[in-house]
Amino acid sequence: MDYNLMREFADSWGLLTMALFFVGCIGFALRPSGRSQAEEAARIPLKDD
């Protein structure tokens, strides 16, 4: 593959793919049904054995 072809792909579709992945991760972390799981995970360091 030519360097310029890879550069064009990374500048257009690669950037779009990474942006959509980032938005998806943020949406997954902030979804309403995940609140109880996040609260439980936040309490892990405070649990006594």
N, C-alpha and C positions, 0 to 999 in steps of 0.2 A: 504494500500500500504506500501511496505517496504521502509525504508529510503534510502537504497542503490540504489534501483530501481529509486526513484525520483531523487537522486543525479546524477545518470548516465544520465537520461533524460535531466536534467538541464545543465549538462556539455557538451552535444552534441547537441541535437535538440533545446533546449532552447536557447543556445548561438547563433546558426545559425538563429533562428527566430528573436531574438533581433537585430542581425547584419543586416539582410535583412530589418527589419522595420526601422532601423536607416538610411540605405542607401536610402530607399524609401522616408523618410521624407526630407533628404537633396536634393534628386532629385526633389521632389515636390516644395521645397522652391526656388530652383535655376532654375526652368524651365523658358524658355524665355517668355512664354505668361503671366506669373505672375508678370512681371516687373511693369506694370501700376498699378496693385492692390497694390504692395508693396510701390510704390511711393505715392499713395493716402493715404495709412495707415500711412506712415511716416509724412505726413502733418497734420494729425488729431490734434496733440497737439498745432499746430501753428494757428489753425483756430480761428477767433474771432466770438463770438456769437452775 
